[in-house]
Amino acid sequence: MADILVVDDVDDLREGIIEFLQSAGHTVAEAKDGREAIALLNKRRFDLVITDIMMPEQDGTEVIMHLAGLDARPKVLAMSGGAPTVPAYMALHLARLKADATLMKPFRNDELGAKITHLLAP
């Protein structure tokens, strides 16, 4: 199975994604914001990074830009539910330039699973 990094500032959502991924047999690491994610990415290689776009500290676009500079870049799934001033579709539009796939919050586990299966396919 895959080694996956989940980045989201909403604890319940991040924990739910982690539980879903672990039940599917994946190894999962977590970060609550872009700063923690980039620190992990500098130490460890992942097959897939699932990142929220709108987060405090460093956001998901900064994580995606950091990944673009890596020699062995993992696949990237960007997700967003938007913010009061930025609708989700706009946040994800920006991410589509560098992410391999996007997912609008809220989503069902089967939608997440389908995206992951597609991204990790050989």
JOTA-V317218 format. One record per residue. N is the residue number from 1. SS is DSSP state (~ for helix, > for strand, _ for the rest). PHI is phi in radians with two decimals (* if undefined). OMEGA is omega in degrees with one decimal (999 if undefined). Layout:
n = [N;N]
ss = [SS;SS]
phi = [PHI;PHI]
omega = [OMEGA;OMEGA]
This chain:
n = [1;2;3;4;5;6;7;8;9;10;11;12;13;14;15;16;17;18;19;20;21;22;23;24;25;26;27;28;29;30;31;32;33;34;35;36;37;38;39;40;41;42;43;44;45;46;47;48;49;50;51;52;53;54;55;56;57;58;59;60;61;62;63;64;65;66;67;68;69;70;71;72;73;74;75;76;77;78;79;80;81;82;83;84;85;86;87;88;89;90;91;92;93;94;95;96;97;98;99;100;101;102;103;104;105;106;107;108;109;110;111;112;113;114;115;116;117;118;119;120;121;122]
ss = [_;_;>;>;>;>;>;_;_;_;~;~;~;~;~;~;~;~;~;~;~;~;~;_;_;_;>;>;>;>;>;_;_;~;~;~;~;~;~;~;~;_;_;_;_;_;_;>;>;>;>;>;_;_;_;_;_;_;_;~;~;~;~;~;~;~;~;~;_;_;_;_;_;_;>;>;>;>;>;>;_;_;>;_;_;>;_;~;~;~;~;~;~;~;~;_;_;_;_;_;>;>;>;>;_;_;_;_;~;~;~;~;~;~;~;~;~;~;~;~;_;_]
phi = [*;-1.75;-1.77;-2.16;-1.85;-1.92;-2.14;-2.82;-1.48;-1.62;-0.96;-1.07;-1.18;-1.02;-1.14;-1.14;-1.12;-1.06;-1.05;-1.08;-1.16;-1.15;-1.17;-1.55;1.69;-1.44;-1.60;-2.26;-2.02;-2.37;-2.51;-1.62;-2.82;-1.10;-1.10;-1.11;-1.08;-1.12;-1.08;-1.17;-1.15;-1.35;-1.87;-2.54;-1.71;-2.16;-1.46;-2.60;-2.08;-1.87;-2.26;-1.23;-1.62;-1.62;-2.50;-1.25;1.07;-1.71;-1.62;-1.13;-1.15;-1.20;-1.12;-1.09;-1.16;-1.08;-1.09;-1.07;-1.56;-1.47;-1.15;-1.86;-1.29;-1.31;-1.16;-2.25;-1.99;-1.68;-2.33;-2.79;-1.93;1.42;-2.61;-0.93;-1.81;-2.33;-1.11;-0.99;-1.10;-1.27;-1.08;-1.29;-1.05;-1.12;-1.22;-1.05;-1.13;-2.19;-1.46;-1.44;-2.77;-2.31;-2.57;-1.54;-1.42;-1.34;-2.38;-1.64;-1.05;-1.16;-1.18;-1.07;-1.06;-1.13;-1.08;-1.13;-1.02;-1.10;-1.18;-1.61;-1.12;-1.18]
omega = [-171.6;173.7;-169.7;173.0;177.9;-176.9;177.7;-178.6;178.7;-173.4;-177.1;180.0;179.1;-179.6;177.2;177.5;179.9;179.4;178.9;-178.4;179.6;179.0;176.6;175.5;-179.1;170.7;-171.8;170.3;-177.6;174.0;-177.4;176.1;-177.6;-179.8;177.7;-179.4;-178.4;177.0;177.7;-179.2;177.1;-177.7;-167.7;178.3;178.9;175.2;-176.4;172.5;175.5;-175.1;169.4;178.0;-174.6;179.8;174.5;-177.0;175.9;-175.9;-176.2;178.2;177.2;175.9;-179.2;178.7;176.0;179.7;-178.9;-179.1;-178.7;177.1;179.5;-175.0;175.6;171.6;-177.0;171.7;179.1;178.7;178.3;171.5;-179.4;179.1;-178.6;-177.5;-178.3;177.3;-177.7;-177.5;178.0;179.0;-179.5;176.8;177.8;-177.6;-176.5;-179.4;-176.2;-179.9;178.7;178.6;177.8;-179.6;-179.7;175.8;-6.5;179.6;177.6;179.1;179.8;176.1;177.7;-179.7;179.1;178.0;-178.3;178.7;179.1;-177.6;-176.2;179.2;-179.0;999]
